[in-house]
Amino acid sequence: YRCAASCEPTKSRLVREERFVAIGRANDLCNRIGNSTQAEEYRIFLGGSGNFRRMLDPNYKANRVHQPKPVHLDAVRDHMVRKWGAEIITANYEADDRIAMEAARTPDALIVSIDKDLRQITGQHYNPVKDIYEVVDSEQAEINLYVSMLVGDASDNLRGIDGLGPVK
C-alpha cells in the first residue's frame, strides 16, 4: 500500500511511469527487508475483501471509507503475488490476523510490519521503515493489547473507554 501511495499520478501522461516506479519501490522494499533480515524463507500476506470486525462493529475503519485507494494499488498487489508469491487473505479476516496465526505456529518467526497492532503478538519484530528490531515478550504483548482495548485506536476508528487516554 505504502509503495503504491507514494506514486500517485500528477499528470495523466505519467500514469504508466508512476506505476513502474511504484512496482520498483515494492521490489526495493522486499529486497531491503531480505538483506536486512537475512531470512532464508518468507511469507507475504495481503489483505483481501471481507472482515469479521465490520460485522461486529460497522464503524470499524469507517473513517477510511471515503479515502480513495492509491491508483497503482492493484498493479502493485498483482506484482507482489506474481513475483514474490504473496498470498491474498479473503476469509473475512485481515492479513495481520494471518500473520499472528503464522507467528503462533512458528515461534522463531520474525514479524515484519510497521503496524503497531502486531506488537500484541509475542515474538521477534522488525519495522523496515524505522529499521528497528524488537523482541516483544508475552507480558508486553498483553499490555499492548490491553492498552489498545482501553484507549482505542483512532486509525481503525475504534473508540476506547471515555475519559481514558494514553497518559491516563
ABEGO torsion letter per residue (X at the ends): XAAAAAABBABAAAAAAAAAAAAAAAAAAAAAAAAAAGBABBBBBBBBBEBAAAAABAABGAAAAABBBBAAAAAAAAAAAAAAGBBBBAAGBBAAAAAAAAAAABAABBBBBABAAAAABBEBBBBAAAGBBBBBBAAAAAAAAAAAAAAEBAAAGBBBBBGBBAAX
